[in-house]
Amino acid sequence: MAFNPILIDKENLTLYGVIFPDIDTLTKTANAIGSNMFEGFEPTPKGIEIIRDYVMSKITISDLICLIEKRSYA
């Protein structure tokens, strides 16, 4: 398995081009994505938006599970 770096732009607060409101949310989301990448997760902008929204409490864990089951992150 090849390692792919996480594309973080702290200056512009983006992760794979997805915009974040602050460095704390960016860092927490990057950490979650990095952990999941070890399990085979391949980040997409939509997937990053979903994780960001969960980290920001815009969606619940139930919403997150539903989106994952529907493969809405692709």
N, CA, C, O and CB atoms as a CASP TS submission, in Angstrom:
PFRMAT TS
TARGET T0000
AUTHOR 0000-0000-0000
METHOD Language model
MODEL 1
PARENT N/A
ATOM      1  N   MET     1       0.842  -1.173   0.000  1.00  0.00           N
ATOM      2  CA  MET     1       0.000   0.000   0.000  1.00  0.00           C
ATOM      3  C   MET     1       0.891   1.241   0.000  1.00  0.00           C
ATOM      4  O   MET     1       1.808   1.347   0.815  1.00  0.00           O
ATOM      5  CB  MET     1      -0.960  -0.005   1.218  1.00  0.00           C
ATOM      6  N   ALA     2       0.632   2.159  -0.891  1.00  0.00           N
ATOM      7  CA  ALA     2       1.398   3.399  -0.971  1.00  0.00           C
ATOM      8  C   ALA     2       0.790   4.435  -0.029  1.00  0.00           C
ATOM      9  O   ALA     2      -0.421   4.466   0.188  1.00  0.00           O
ATOM     10  CB  ALA     2       1.434   3.934  -2.428  1.00  0.00           C
ATOM     11  N   PHE     3       1.642   5.266   0.513  1.00  0.00           N
ATOM     12  CA  PHE     3       1.185   6.338   1.392  1.00  0.00           C
ATOM     13  C   PHE     3       0.953   7.589   0.565  1.00  0.00           C
ATOM     14  O   PHE     3       1.829   8.014  -0.189  1.00  0.00           O
ATOM     15  CB  PHE     3       2.208   6.609   2.527  1.00  0.00           C
ATOM     16  N   ASN     4      -0.220   8.176   0.705  1.00  0.00           N
ATOM     17  CA  ASN     4      -0.532   9.440   0.045  1.00  0.00           C
ATOM     18  C   ASN     4      -0.601  10.528   1.100  1.00  0.00           C
ATOM     19  O   ASN     4      -1.315  10.381   2.092  1.00  0.00           O
ATOM     20  CB  ASN     4      -1.868   9.352  -0.754  1.00  0.00           C
ATOM     21  N   PRO     5       0.129  11.617   0.904  1.00  0.00           N
ATOM     22  CA  PRO     5       0.097  12.689   1.894  1.00  0.00           C
ATOM     23  C   PRO     5      -1.255  13.400   1.907  1.00  0.00           C
ATOM     24  O   PRO     5      -1.960  13.446   0.899  1.00  0.00           O
ATOM     25  CB  PRO     5       1.212  13.693   1.619  1.00  0.00           C
ATOM     26  N   ILE     6      -1.596  13.948   3.058  1.00  0.00           N
ATOM     27  CA  ILE     6      -2.814  14.742   3.196  1.00  0.00           C
ATOM     28  C   ILE     6      -2.487  16.151   2.707  1.00  0.00           C
ATOM     29  O   ILE     6      -1.525  16.765   3.166  1.00  0.00           O
ATOM     30  CB  ILE     6      -3.343  14.753   4.690  1.00  0.00           C
ATOM     31  N   LEU     7      -3.286  16.654   1.781  1.00  0.00           N
ATOM     32  CA  LEU     7      -3.036  17.950   1.165  1.00  0.00           C
ATOM     33  C   LEU     7      -3.659  19.072   2.002  1.00  0.00           C
ATOM     34  O   LEU     7      -4.815  19.448   1.812  1.00  0.00           O
ATOM     35  CB  LEU     7      -3.591  17.978  -0.272  1.00  0.00           C
ATOM     36  N   ILE     8      -2.853  19.592   2.936  1.00  0.00           N
ATOM     37  CA  ILE     8      -3.319  20.629   3.856  1.00  0.00           C
ATOM     38  C   ILE     8      -2.695  21.968   3.479  1.00  0.00           C
ATOM     39  O   ILE     8      -1.488  22.053   3.250  1.00  0.00           O
ATOM     40  CB  ILE     8      -2.976  20.262   5.324  1.00  0.00           C
ATOM     41  N   ASP     9      -3.514  23.008   3.415  1.00  0.00           N
ATOM     42  CA  ASP     9      -3.041  24.372   3.192  1.00  0.00           C
ATOM     43  C   ASP     9      -3.483  25.193   4.397  1.00  0.00           C
ATOM     44  O   ASP     9      -4.590  25.729   4.428  1.00  0.00           O
ATOM     45  CB  ASP     9      -3.598  24.978   1.836  1.00  0.00           C
ATOM     46  N   LYS    10      -2.596  25.281   5.391  1.00  0.00           N
ATOM     47  CA  LYS    10      -2.935  25.974   6.630  1.00  0.00           C
ATOM     48  C   LYS    10      -3.109  27.472   6.417  1.00  0.00           C
ATOM     49  O   LYS    10      -3.878  28.114   7.132  1.00  0.00           O
ATOM     50  CB  LYS    10      -1.865  25.726   7.675  1.00  0.00           C
ATOM     51  N   GLU    11      -2.412  28.026   5.452  1.00  0.00           N
ATOM     52  CA  GLU    11      -2.515  29.465   5.187  1.00  0.00           C
ATOM     53  C   GLU    11      -3.916  29.831   4.692  1.00  0.00           C
ATOM     54  O   GLU    11      -4.489  30.836   5.113  1.00  0.00           O
ATOM     55  CB  GLU    11      -1.457  29.898   4.152  1.00  0.00           C
ATOM     56  N   ASN    12      -4.455  29.013   3.803  1.00  0.00           N
ATOM     57  CA  ASN    12      -5.784  29.284   3.242  1.00  0.00           C
ATOM     58  C   ASN    12      -6.890  28.460   3.903  1.00  0.00           C
ATOM     59  O   ASN    12      -8.045  28.512   3.482  1.00  0.00           O
ATOM     60  CB  ASN    12      -5.776  29.010   1.752  1.00  0.00           C
ATOM     61  N   LEU    13      -6.531  27.704   4.937  1.00  0.00           N
ATOM     62  CA  LEU    13      -7.469  26.862   5.689  1.00  0.00           C
ATOM     63  C   LEU    13      -8.251  25.924   4.770  1.00  0.00           C
ATOM     64  O   LEU    13      -9.481  25.884   4.798  1.00  0.00           O
ATOM     65  CB  LEU    13      -8.442  27.735   6.484  1.00  0.00           C
ATOM     66  N   THR    14      -7.504  25.167   3.951  1.00  0.00           N
ATOM     67  CA  THR    14      -8.147  24.195   3.078  1.00  0.00           C
ATOM     68  C   THR    14      -7.496  22.826   3.235  1.00  0.00           C
ATOM     69  O   THR    14      -6.326  22.703   3.598  1.00  0.00           O
ATOM     70  CB  THR    14      -8.079  24.655   1.616  1.00  0.00           C
ATOM     71  N   LEU    15      -8.285  21.820   2.951  1.00  0.00           N
ATOM     72  CA  LEU    15      -7.854  20.433   2.974  1.00  0.00           C
ATOM     73  C   LEU    15      -8.424  19.812   1.712  1.00  0.00           C
ATOM     74  O   LEU    15      -9.642  19.693   1.574  1.00  0.00           O
ATOM     75  CB  LEU    15      -8.330  19.671   4.287  1.00  0.00           C
ATOM     76  N   TYR    16      -7.558  19.416   0.792  1.00  0.00           N
ATOM     77  CA  TYR    16      -7.990  18.915  -0.516  1.00  0.00           C
ATOM     78  C   TYR    16      -8.928  19.913  -1.198  1.00  0.00           C
ATOM     79  O   TYR    16      -9.843  19.516  -1.919  1.00  0.00           O
ATOM     80  CB  TYR    16      -8.690  17.548  -0.364  1.00  0.00           C
ATOM     81  N   GLY    17      -8.700  21.194  -0.973  1.00  0.00           N
ATOM     82  CA  GLY    17      -9.513  22.234  -1.588  1.00  0.00           C
ATOM     83  C   GLY    17     -10.781  22.590  -0.847  1.00  0.00           C
ATOM     84  O   GLY    17     -11.469  23.539  -1.226  1.00  0.00           O
ATOM     85  N   VAL    18     -11.112  21.847   0.211  1.00  0.00           N
ATOM     86  CA  VAL    18     -12.313  22.121   1.008  1.00  0.00           C
ATOM     87  C   VAL    18     -11.960  23.201   2.035  1.00  0.00           C
ATOM     88  O   VAL    18     -10.952  23.100   2.735  1.00  0.00           O
ATOM     89  CB  VAL    18     -12.848  20.810   1.717  1.00  0.00           C
ATOM     90  N   ILE    19     -12.794  24.223   2.114  1.00  0.00           N
ATOM     91  CA  ILE    19     -12.532  25.375   2.982  1.00  0.00           C
ATOM     92  C   ILE    19     -13.025  25.091   4.412  1.00  0.00           C
ATOM     93  O   ILE    19     -14.080  24.493   4.622  1.00  0.00           O
ATOM     94  CB  ILE    19     -13.220  26.649   2.415  1.00  0.00           C
ATOM     95  N   PHE    20     -12.216  25.546   5.384  1.00  0.00           N
ATOM     96  CA  PHE    20     -12.527  25.392   6.801  1.00  0.00           C
ATOM     97  C   PHE    20     -12.619  26.757   7.461  1.00  0.00           C
ATOM     98  O   PHE    20     -11.956  27.701   7.034  1.00  0.00           O
ATOM     99  CB  PHE    20     -11.469  24.524   7.504  1.00  0.00           C
ATOM    100  N   PRO    21     -13.450  26.867   8.514  1.00  0.00           N
ATOM    101  CA  PRO    21     -13.628  28.168   9.163  1.00  0.00           C
ATOM    102  C   PRO    21     -12.474  28.561  10.081  1.00  0.00           C
ATOM    103  O   PRO    21     -12.274  29.744  10.355  1.00  0.00           O
ATOM    104  CB  PRO    21     -14.900  28.162   9.952  1.00  0.00           C
ATOM    105  N   ASP    22     -11.704  27.558  10.563  1.00  0.00           N
ATOM    106  CA  ASP    22     -10.626  27.855  11.504  1.00  0.00           C
ATOM    107  C   ASP    22      -9.617  26.702  11.514  1.00  0.00           C
ATOM    108  O   ASP    22      -9.894  25.610  11.017  1.00  0.00           O
ATOM    109  CB  ASP    22     -11.192  28.100  12.931  1.00  0.00           C
ATOM    110  N   ILE    23      -8.459  26.966  12.083  1.00  0.00           N
ATOM    111  CA  ILE    23      -7.368  25.985  12.097  1.00  0.00           C
ATOM    112  C   ILE    23      -7.716  24.783  12.978  1.00  0.00           C
ATOM    113  O   ILE    23      -7.290  23.667  12.680  1.00  0.00           O
ATOM    114  CB  ILE    23      -6.065  26.641  12.592  1.00  0.00           C
ATOM    115  N   ASP    24      -8.471  24.983  14.041  1.00  0.00           N
ATOM    116  CA  ASP    24      -8.826  23.881  14.927  1.00  0.00           C
ATOM    117  C   ASP    24      -9.690  22.843  14.200  1.00  0.00           C
ATOM    118  O   ASP    24      -9.442  21.641  14.300  1.00  0.00           O
ATOM    119  CB  ASP    24      -9.564  24.412  16.164  1.00  0.00           C
ATOM    120  N   THR    25     -10.689  23.308  13.480  1.00  0.00           N
ATOM    121  CA  THR    25     -11.548  22.398  12.722  1.00  0.00           C
ATOM    122  C   THR    25     -10.756  21.713  11.622  1.00  0.00           C
ATOM    123  O   THR    25     -10.943  20.521  11.379  1.00  0.00           O
ATOM    124  CB  THR    25     -12.744  23.153  12.123  1.00  0.00           C
ATOM    125  N   LEU    26      -9.880  22.443  10.958  1.00  0.00           N
ATOM    126  CA  LEU    26      -9.022  21.869   9.916  1.00  0.00           C
ATOM    127  C   LEU    26      -8.148  20.763  10.500  1.00  0.00           C
ATOM    128  O   LEU    26      -8.045  19.682   9.921  1.00  0.00           O
ATOM    129  CB  LEU    26      -8.140  22.965   9.269  1.00  0.00           C
ATOM    130  N   THR    27      -7.528  21.025  11.628  1.00  0.00           N
ATOM    131  CA  THR    27      -6.628  20.055  12.260  1.00  0.00           C
ATOM    132  C   THR    27      -7.385  18.806  12.713  1.00  0.00           C
ATOM    133  O   THR    27      -6.927  17.688  12.476  1.00  0.00           O
ATOM    134  CB  THR    27      -5.910  20.695  13.457  1.00  0.00           C
ATOM    135  N   LYS    28      -8.528  18.984  13.355  1.00  0.00           N
ATOM    136  CA  LYS    28      -9.315  17.834  13.815  1.00  0.00           C
ATOM    137  C   LYS    28      -9.778  16.981  12.638  1.00  0.00           C
ATOM    138  O   LYS    28      -9.754  15.753  12.709  1.00  0.00           O
ATOM    139  CB  LYS    28     -10.528  18.305  14.632  1.00  0.00           C
ATOM    140  N   THR    29     -10.200  17.631  11.559  1.00  0.00           N
ATOM    141  CA  THR    29     -10.650  16.895  10.385  1.00  0.00           C
ATOM    142  C   THR    29      -9.482  16.171   9.724  1.00  0.00           C
ATOM    143  O   THR    29      -9.621  15.018   9.317  1.00  0.00           O
ATOM    144  CB  THR    29     -11.327  17.841   9.384  1.00  0.00           C
ATOM    145  N   ALA    30      -8.343  16.829   9.615  1.00  0.00           N
ATOM    146  CA  ALA    30      -7.154  16.203   9.024  1.00  0.00           C
ATOM    147  C   ALA    30      -6.732  14.984   9.836  1.00  0.00           C
ATOM    148  O   ALA    30      -6.350  13.962   9.266  1.00  0.00           O
ATOM    149  CB  ALA    30      -5.990  17.215   8.939  1.00  0.00           C
ATOM    150  N   ASN    31      -6.799  15.084  11.161  1.00  0.00           N
ATOM    151  CA  ASN    31      -6.447  13.945  12.011  1.00  0.00           C
ATOM    152  C   ASN    31      -7.399  12.774  11.792  1.00  0.00           C
ATOM    153  O   ASN    31      -6.968  11.623  11.708  1.00  0.00           O
ATOM    154  CB  ASN    31      -6.457  14.359  13.485  1.00  0.00           C
ATOM    155  N   ALA    32      -8.689  13.070  11.700  1.00  0.00           N
ATOM    156  CA  ALA    32      -9.677  12.007  11.466  1.00  0.00           C
ATOM    157  C   ALA    32      -9.451  11.350  10.106  1.00  0.00           C
ATOM    158  O   ALA    32      -9.520  10.127   9.982  1.00  0.00           O
ATOM    159  CB  ALA    32     -11.113  12.574  11.550  1.00  0.00           C
ATOM    160  N   ILE    33      -9.184  12.153   9.106  1.00  0.00           N
ATOM    161  CA  ILE    33      -8.955  11.612   7.764  1.00  0.00           C
ATOM    162  C   ILE    33      -7.674  10.787   7.732  1.00  0.00           C
ATOM    163  O   ILE    33      -7.643   9.708   7.142  1.00  0.00           O
ATOM    164  CB  ILE    33      -8.884  12.747   6.725  1.00  0.00           C
ATOM    165  N   GLY    34      -6.628  11.289   8.359  1.00  0.00           N
ATOM    166  CA  GLY    34      -5.366  10.554   8.403  1.00  0.00           C
ATOM    167  C   GLY    34      -5.528   9.193   9.046  1.00  0.00           C
ATOM    168  O   GLY    34      -4.993   8.201   8.551  1.00  0.00           O
ATOM    169  N   SER    35      -6.263   9.139  10.145  1.00  0.00           N
ATOM    170  CA  SER    35      -6.511   7.852  10.814  1.00  0.00           C
ATOM    171  C   SER    35      -7.268   6.899   9.905  1.00  0.00           C
ATOM    172  O   SER    35      -6.951   5.712   9.840  1.00  0.00           O
ATOM    173  CB  SER    35      -7.295   8.063  12.117  1.00  0.00           C
ATOM    174  N   ASN    36      -8.264   7.416   9.207  1.00  0.00           N
ATOM    175  CA  ASN    36      -9.070   6.573   8.323  1.00  0.00           C
ATOM    176  C   ASN    36      -8.305   6.136   7.078  1.00  0.00           C
ATOM    177  O   ASN    36      -8.603   5.087   6.506  1.00  0.00           O
ATOM    178  CB  ASN    36     -10.327   7.310   7.914  1.00  0.00           C
ATOM    179  N   MET    37      -7.336   6.919   6.659  1.00  0.00           N
ATOM    180  CA  MET    37      -6.540   6.544   5.488  1.00  0.00           C
ATOM    181  C   MET    37      -5.731   5.278   5.764  1.00  0.00           C
ATOM    182  O   MET    37      -5.449   4.510   4.844  1.00  0.00           O
ATOM    183  CB  MET    37      -5.600   7.696   5.085  1.00  0.00           C
ATOM    184  N   PHE    38      -5.358   5.058   7.021  1.00  0.00           N
ATOM    185  CA  PHE    38      -4.653   3.828   7.371  1.00  0.00           C
ATOM    186  C   PHE    38      -5.546   2.609   7.197  1.00  0.00           C
ATOM    187  O   PHE    38      -5.056   1.490   7.045  1.00  0.00           O
ATOM    188  CB  PHE    38      -4.143   3.898   8.805  1.00  0.00           C
ATOM    189  N   GLU    39      -6.852   2.826   7.220  1.00  0.00           N
ATOM    190  CA  GLU    39      -7.825   1.745   7.044  1.00  0.00           C
ATOM    191  C   GLU    39      -8.280   1.631   5.590  1.00  0.00           C
ATOM    192  O   GLU    39      -9.168   0.837   5.278  1.00  0.00           O
ATOM    193  CB  GLU    39      -9.036   1.969   7.953  1.00  0.00           C
ATOM    194  N   GLY    40      -7.678   2.421   4.700  1.00  0.00           N
ATOM    195  CA  GLY    40      -8.002   2.331   3.280  1.00  0.00           C
ATOM    196  C   GLY    40      -8.898   3.435   2.747  1.00  0.00           C
ATOM    197  O   GLY    40      -9.221   3.435   1.559  1.00  0.00           O
ATOM    198  N   PHE    41      -9.312   4.380   3.591  1.00  0.00           N
ATOM    199  CA  PHE    41     -10.158   5.487   3.140  1.00  0.00           C
ATOM    200  C   PHE    41      -9.383   6.357   2.168  1.00  0.00           C
ATOM    201  O   PHE    41      -8.244   6.736   2.437  1.00  0.00           O
ATOM    202  CB  PHE    41     -10.660   6.328   4.337  1.00  0.00           C
ATOM    203  N   GLU    42     -10.001   6.673   1.036  1.00  0.00           N
ATOM    204  CA  GLU    42      -9.409   7.581   0.055  1.00  0.00           C
ATOM    205  C   GLU    42     -10.228   8.860   0.062  1.00  0.00           C
ATOM    206  O   GLU    42     -11.380   8.854  -0.371  1.00  0.00           O
ATOM    207  CB  GLU    42      -9.364   6.940  -1.380  1.00  0.00           C
ATOM    208  N   PRO    43      -9.653   9.960   0.547  1.00  0.00           N
ATOM    209  CA  PRO    43     -10.405  11.197   0.688  1.00  0.00           C
ATOM    210  C   PRO    43     -10.889  11.761  -0.650  1.00  0.00           C
ATOM    211  O   PRO    43     -10.186  11.725  -1.660  1.00  0.00           O
ATOM    212  CB  PRO    43      -9.560  12.221   1.390  1.00  0.00           C
ATOM    213  N   THR    44     -12.103  12.277  -0.614  1.00  0.00           N
ATOM    214  CA  THR    44     -12.669  13.036  -1.724  1.00  0.00           C
ATOM    215  C   THR    44     -13.148  14.354  -1.127  1.00  0.00           C
ATOM    216  O   THR    44     -13.386  14.431   0.079  1.00  0.00           O
ATOM    217  CB  THR    44     -13.847  12.247  -2.454  1.00  0.00           C
ATOM    218  N   PRO    45     -13.292  15.384  -1.941  1.00  0.00           N
ATOM    219  CA  PRO    45     -13.811  16.644  -1.377  1.00  0.00           C
ATOM    220  C   PRO    45     -15.148  16.445  -0.659  1.00  0.00           C
ATOM    221  O   PRO    45     -15.351  17.009   0.417  1.00  0.00           O
ATOM    222  CB  PRO    45     -13.976  17.688  -2.486  1.00  0.00           C
ATOM    223  N   LYS    46     -16.049  15.671  -1.220  1.00  0.00           N
ATOM    224  CA  LYS    46     -17.355  15.443  -0.588  1.00  0.00           C
ATOM    225  C   LYS    46     -17.188  14.727   0.754  1.00  0.00           C
ATOM    226  O   LYS    46     -17.840  15.088   1.734  1.00  0.00           O
ATOM    227  CB  LYS    46     -18.273  14.618  -1.521  1.00  0.00           C
ATOM    228  N   GLY    47     -16.321  13.719   0.801  1.00  0.00           N
ATOM    229  CA  GLY    47     -16.063  13.007   2.050  1.00  0.00           C
ATOM    230  C   GLY    47     -15.472  13.921   3.106  1.00  0.00           C
ATOM    231  O   GLY    47     -15.816  13.819   4.284  1.00  0.00           O
ATOM    232  N   ILE    48     -14.592  14.807   2.694  1.00  0.00           N
ATOM    233  CA  ILE    48     -13.982  15.755   3.626  1.00  0.00           C
ATOM    234  C   ILE    48     -15.030  16.730   4.145  1.00  0.00           C
ATOM    235  O   ILE    48     -15.029  17.073   5.327  1.00  0.00           O
ATOM    236  CB  ILE    48     -12.824  16.520   2.950  1.00  0.00           C
ATOM    237  N   GLU    49     -15.923  17.179   3.270  1.00  0.00           N
ATOM    238  CA  GLU    49     -17.003  18.070   3.708  1.00  0.00           C
ATOM    239  C   GLU    49     -17.877  17.391   4.759  1.00  0.00           C
ATOM    240  O   GLU    49     -18.270  18.018   5.743  1.00  0.00           O
ATOM    241  CB  GLU    49     -17.864  18.504   2.507  1.00  0.00           C
ATOM    242  N   ILE    50     -18.175  16.128   4.555  1.00  0.00           N
ATOM    243  CA  ILE    50     -19.015  15.389   5.504  1.00  0.00           C
ATOM    244  C   ILE    50     -18.314  15.271   6.857  1.00  0.00           C
ATOM    245  O   ILE    50     -18.933  15.498   7.897  1.00  0.00           O
ATOM    246  CB  ILE    50     -19.352  13.982   4.952  1.00  0.00           C
ATOM    247  N   ILE    51     -17.039  14.922   6.850  1.00  0.00           N
ATOM    248  CA  ILE    51     -16.301  14.801   8.112  1.00  0.00           C
ATOM    249  C   ILE    51     -16.173  16.165   8.783  1.00  0.00           C
ATOM    250  O   ILE    51     -16.325  16.279   9.999  1.00  0.00           O
ATOM    251  CB  ILE    51     -14.900  14.189   7.871  1.00  0.00           C
ATOM    252  N   ARG    52     -15.891  17.208   7.985  1.00  0.00           N
ATOM    253  CA  ARG    52     -15.813  18.572   8.537  1.00  0.00           C
ATOM    254  C   ARG    52     -17.131  18.945   9.209  1.00  0.00           C
ATOM    255  O   ARG    52     -17.139  19.476  10.319  1.00  0.00           O
ATOM    256  CB  ARG    52     -15.469  19.601   7.423  1.00  0.00           C
ATOM    257  N   ASP    53     -18.241  18.666   8.535  1.00  0.00           N
ATOM    258  CA  ASP    53     -19.543  19.014   9.098  1.00  0.00           C
ATOM    259  C   ASP    53     -19.824  18.252  10.386  1.00  0.00           C
ATOM    260  O   ASP    53     -20.455  18.786  11.298  1.00  0.00           O
ATOM    261  CB  ASP    53     -20.643  18.739   8.086  1.00  0.00           C
ATOM    262  N   TYR    54     -19.360  17.006  10.468  1.00  0.00           N
ATOM    263  CA  TYR    54     -19.511  16.247  11.711  1.00  0.00           C
ATOM    264  C   TYR    54     -18.655  16.867  12.820  1.00  0.00           C
ATOM    265  O   TYR    54     -19.121  17.036  13.947  1.00  0.00           O
ATOM    266  CB  TYR    54     -19.119  14.764  11.494  1.00  0.00           C
ATOM    267  N   VAL    55     -17.418  17.200  12.499  1.00  0.00           N
ATOM    268  CA  VAL    55     -16.517  17.813  13.481  1.00  0.00           C
ATOM    269  C   VAL    55     -17.104  19.132  13.990  1.00  0.00           C
ATOM    270  O   VAL    55     -16.934  19.484  15.158  1.00  0.00           O
ATOM    271  CB  VAL    55     -15.114  18.052  12.862  1.00  0.00           C
ATOM    272  N   MET    56     -17.794  19.858  13.108  1.00  0.00           N
ATOM    273  CA  MET    56     -18.391  21.148  13.477  1.00  0.00           C
ATOM    274  C   MET    56     -19.778  20.995  14.098  1.00  0.00           C
ATOM    275  O   MET    56     -20.440  21.992  14.386  1.00  0.00           O
ATOM    276  CB  MET    56     -18.480  22.046  12.253  1.00  0.00           C
ATOM    277  N   SER    57     -20.223  19.754  14.307  1.00  0.00           N
ATOM    278  CA  SER    57     -21.540  19.443  14.881  1.00  0.00           C
ATOM    279  C   SER    57     -22.697  19.928  14.011  1.00  0.00           C
ATOM    280  O   SER    57     -23.788  20.201  14.513  1.00  0.00           O
ATOM    281  CB  SER    57     -21.658  20.060  16.261  1.00  0.00           C
ATOM    282  N   LYS    58     -22.454  20.033  12.702  1.00  0.00           N
ATOM    283  CA  LYS    58     -23.529  20.385  11.769  1.00  0.00           C
ATOM    284  C   LYS    58     -24.376  19.163  11.428  1.00  0.00           C
ATOM    285  O   LYS    58     -25.536  19.295  11.036  1.00  0.00           O
ATOM    286  CB  LYS    58     -22.947  20.998  10.485  1.00  0.00           C
ATOM    287  N   ILE    59     -23.791  17.968  11.578  1.00  0.00           N
ATOM    288  CA  ILE    59     -24.524  16.723  11.396  1.00  0.00           C
ATOM    289  C   ILE    59     -24.245  15.831  12.603  1.00  0.00           C
ATOM    290  O   ILE    59     -23.206  15.947  13.252  1.00  0.00           O
ATOM    291  CB  ILE    59     -24.120  16.011  10.059  1.00  0.00           C
ATOM    292  N   THR    60     -25.184  14.950  12.889  1.00  0.00           N
ATOM    293  CA  THR    60     -25.059  14.048  14.034  1.00  0.00           C
ATOM    294  C   THR    60     -24.316  12.771  13.620  1.00  0.00           C
ATOM    295  O   THR    60     -24.058  12.544  12.438  1.00  0.00           O
ATOM    296  CB  THR    60     -26.460  13.700  14.612  1.00  0.00           C
ATOM    297  N   ILE    61     -23.986  11.962  14.595  1.00  0.00           N
ATOM    298  CA  ILE    61     -23.355  10.671  14.307  1.00  0.00           C
ATOM    299  C   ILE    61     -24.311   9.802  13.493  1.00  0.00           C
ATOM    300  O   ILE    61     -23.868   9.052  12.623  1.00  0.00           O
ATOM    301  CB  ILE    61     -22.946   9.949  15.623  1.00  0.00           C
ATOM    302  N   SER    62     -25.601   9.890  13.758  1.00  0.00           N
ATOM    303  CA  SER    62     -26.592   9.131  12.982  1.00  0.00           C
ATOM    304  C   SER    62     -26.590   9.582  11.526  1.00  0.00           C
ATOM    305  O   SER    62     -26.657   8.760  10.612  1.00  0.00           O
ATOM    306  CB  SER    62     -28.004   9.299  13.589  1.00  0.00           C
ATOM    307  N   ASP    63     -26.513  10.910  11.317  1.00  0.00           N
ATOM    308  CA  ASP    63     -26.437  11.444   9.958  1.00  0.00           C
ATOM    309  C   ASP    63     -25.170  10.941   9.263  1.00  0.00           C
ATOM    310  O   ASP    63     -25.202  10.544   8.098  1.00  0.00           O
ATOM    311  CB  ASP    63     -26.464  12.991   9.977  1.00  0.00           C
ATOM    312  N   LEU    64     -24.059  10.964   9.996  1.00  0.00           N
ATOM    313  CA  LEU    64     -22.782  10.527   9.444  1.00  0.00           C
ATOM    314  C   LEU    64     -22.843   9.063   9.017  1.00  0.00           C
ATOM    315  O   LEU    64     -22.400   8.712   7.924  1.00  0.00           O
ATOM    316  CB  LEU    64     -21.661  10.732  10.467  1.00  0.00           C
ATOM    317  N   ILE    65     -23.384   8.225   9.868  1.00  0.00           N
ATOM    318  CA  ILE    65     -23.503   6.795   9.548  1.00  0.00           C
ATOM    319  C   ILE    65     -24.388   6.593   8.327  1.00  0.00           C
ATOM    320  O   ILE    65     -24.070   5.784   7.455  1.00  0.00           O
ATOM    321  CB  ILE    65     -24.072   6.012  10.752  1.00  0.00           C
ATOM    322  N   CYS    66     -25.492   7.320   8.258  1.00  0.00           N
ATOM    323  CA  CYS    66     -26.405   7.216   7.119  1.00  0.00           C
ATOM    324  C   CYS    66     -25.687   7.617   5.828  1.00  0.00           C
ATOM    325  O   CYS    66     -25.830   6.940   4.810  1.00  0.00           O
ATOM    326  CB  CYS    66     -27.657   8.104   7.340  1.00  0.00           C
ATOM    327  N   LEU    67     -24.930   8.691   5.856  1.00  0.00           N
ATOM    328  CA  LEU    67     -24.191   9.147   4.673  1.00  0.00           C
ATOM    329  C   LEU    67     -23.134   8.134   4.258  1.00  0.00           C
ATOM    330  O   LEU    67     -22.913   7.916   3.067  1.00  0.00           O
ATOM    331  CB  LEU    67     -23.533  10.503   4.943  1.00  0.00           C
ATOM    332  N   ILE    68     -22.486   7.520   5.231  1.00  0.00           N
ATOM    333  CA  ILE    68     -21.484   6.499   4.931  1.00  0.00           C
ATOM    334  C   ILE    68     -22.149   5.276   4.297  1.00  0.00           C
ATOM    335  O   ILE    68     -21.654   4.733   3.310  1.00  0.00           O
ATOM    336  CB  ILE    68     -20.718   6.093   6.214  1.00  0.00           C
ATOM    337  N   GLU    69     -23.267   4.854   4.870  1.00  0.00           N
ATOM    338  CA  GLU    69     -23.973   3.693   4.322  1.00  0.00           C
ATOM    339  C   GLU    69     -24.446   3.938   2.886  1.00  0.00           C
ATOM    340  O   GLU    69     -24.483   3.016   2.070  1.00  0.00           O
ATOM    341  CB  GLU    69     -25.168   3.341   5.207  1.00  0.00           C
ATOM    342  N   LYS    70     -24.803   5.174   2.591  1.00  0.00           N
ATOM    343  CA  LYS    70     -25.245   5.526   1.229  1.00  0.00           C
ATOM    344  C   LYS    70     -24.074   5.817   0.294  1.00  0.00           C
ATOM    345  O   LYS    70     -24.265   6.073  -0.895  1.00  0.00           O
ATOM    346  CB  LYS    70     -26.169   6.738   1.275  1.00  0.00           C
ATOM    347  N   ARG    71     -22.862   5.777   0.845  1.00  0.00           N
ATOM    348  CA  ARG    71     -21.646   6.100   0.104  1.00  0.00           C
ATOM    349  C   ARG    71     -21.713   7.503  -0.502  1.00  0.00           C
ATOM    350  O   ARG    71     -21.295   7.736  -1.636  1.00  0.00           O
ATOM    351  CB  ARG    71     -21.410   5.065  -0.997  1.00  0.00           C
ATOM    352  N   SER    72     -22.247   8.415   0.283  1.00  0.00           N
ATOM    353  CA  SER    72     -22.395   9.819  -0.141  1.00  0.00           C
ATOM    354  C   SER    72     -21.068  10.550  -0.228  1.00  0.00           C
ATOM    355  O   SER    72     -21.009  11.659  -0.759  1.00  0.00           O
ATOM    356  CB  SER    72     -23.306  10.558   0.815  1.00  0.00           C
ATOM    357  N   TYR    73     -20.015   9.956   0.276  1.00  0.00           N
ATOM    358  CA  TYR    73     -18.705  10.601   0.301  1.00  0.00           C
ATOM    359  C   TYR    73     -17.963  10.520  -1.019  1.00  0.00           C
ATOM    360  O   TYR    73     -16.943  11.187  -1.195  1.00  0.00           O
ATOM    361  CB  TYR    73     -17.868   9.993   1.369  1.00  0.00           C
ATOM    362  N   ALA    74     -18.455   9.714  -1.951  1.00  0.00           N
ATOM    363  CA  ALA    74     -17.744   9.501  -3.224  1.00  0.00           C
ATOM    364  C   ALA    74     -17.922  10.658  -4.181  1.00  0.00           C
ATOM    365  O   ALA    74     -17.388  10.630  -5.289  1.00  0.00           O
ATOM    366  CB  ALA    74     -18.221   8.227  -3.887  1.00  0.00           C
TER
END
